[in-house]
Amino acid sequence: MSNRLLLSPRHRCILEALLREHLPDVEVWAYGSRVSGRGHQGSDLDLVLRGPGLNEIPFERLMDFKDAVRESTIPFLVEARDWARLPERFHREIGREHVVVVGLQEIRTS
């Protein structure tokens, strides 16, 4: 994960563990204020989840991940959105400025 992402090592570890547990086959990008430099330690973390083949992630898996994040010790809001359910204009906007949290290479080797 890039140093551009305003996220402490402890919170990054928790997030990565939750992603491995609930969404092991999903590429994850961070975007928004924590990536752009406009954020602070209390800013929410915006994630976009890119399922295999960019297909929709089953709703139950998405909700399980969101529930796990809410129940974790991460002290700020984590917003996770499914790429396949977002309008194309959001794809372009996110694509301009994002940080890869979990990339395809990491998924293939896990």
C-alpha positions in Angstrom: 0.0 0.0 0.0 1.4 3.4 -1.0 2.6 5.9 1.5 0.2 8.3 -0.1 -2.6 6.7 1.8 -3.1 8.5 5.1 -3.5 5.3 7.2 -1.5 4.1 10.2 0.3 0.8 10.0 -1.9 -0.6 12.7 -5.1 0.3 10.9 -3.7 -0.8 7.6 -3.0 -4.2 9.1 -6.5 -4.6 10.4 -8.0 -3.5 7.1 -5.9 -5.9 5.1 -6.8 -8.8 7.4 -10.5 -8.0 7.0 -10.1 -7.8 3.3 -8.3 -11.2 3.1 -11.0 -12.8 5.3 -14.1 -11.4 3.6 -13.0 -10.4 0.1 -9.9 -12.5 -0.8 -10.5 -12.3 -4.6 -11.3 -8.6 -4.8 -9.0 -5.8 -5.9 -9.3 -2.8 -3.6 -8.6 0.9 -4.4 -8.6 3.8 -2.0 -9.7 7.2 -3.2 -10.9 10.5 -1.8 -9.4 12.8 0.8 -7.0 10.2 2.3 -5.4 9.8 -1.1 -5.6 13.4 -2.3 -3.8 14.9 0.6 -6.9 16.8 1.9 -7.6 14.3 4.6 -6.7 14.0 8.3 -6.5 11.1 10.8 -10.3 11.3 11.4 -11.3 11.4 7.7 -13.3 8.6 6.4 -11.6 6.0 4.2 -13.2 5.6 0.8 -12.7 2.2 -0.9 -13.9 0.8 -4.2 -14.0 -2.9 -4.4 -13.3 -4.4 -7.9 -14.7 -8.0 -8.0 -13.4 -10.7 -10.3 -14.0 -9.7 -13.9 -15.3 -6.4 -12.6 -18.6 -8.2 -11.9 -20.8 -7.3 -9.0 -19.7 -8.6 -5.6 -22.5 -10.7 -4.0 -24.4 -8.4 -1.6 -24.0 -10.7 1.3 -20.2 -10.7 1.0 -20.2 -7.0 0.8 -22.4 -6.6 3.9 -20.3 -9.1 5.8 -17.2 -7.0 5.1 -18.9 -3.8 6.0 -20.1 -5.3 9.3 -16.7 -6.6 10.1 -15.1 -3.2 9.5 -17.8 -1.5 11.7 -17.1 -4.0 14.5 -13.3 -3.6 14.2 -11.1 -1.1 16.2 -10.7 1.1 13.1 -11.7 4.5 14.7 -13.1 6.2 11.5 -15.7 5.5 8.9 -14.7 3.1 6.1 -17.0 3.5 3.0 -16.7 0.5 0.7 -18.5 0.6 -2.7 -18.7 -2.0 -5.4 -17.1 -0.8 -8.6 -19.7 -2.7 -10.7 -22.6 -0.8 -9.0 -21.1 2.7 -9.6 -21.8 4.9 -12.5 -19.2 5.2 -15.2 -18.5 8.9 -14.3 -17.3 7.7 -10.8 -15.0 5.1 -12.5 -13.3 7.9 -14.4 -13.1 10.1 -11.3 -11.7 7.4 -9.1 -9.3 6.2 -11.8 -7.7 9.6 -11.9 -6.5 9.5 -8.3 -6.4 6.3 -6.3 -4.1 4.1 -4.3 -4.1 0.3 -4.9 -4.7 -1.2 -1.4 -4.9 -4.8 -2.7 -3.8 -5.4 -6.3 -4.5 -8.2 -8.8 -0.9 -9.5 -8.3 -1.5 -9.9 -4.6 -4.7 -11.8 -5.2 -3.1 -14.2 -7.6 -0.3 -15.1 -5.2 -2.4 -15.6 -2.1 
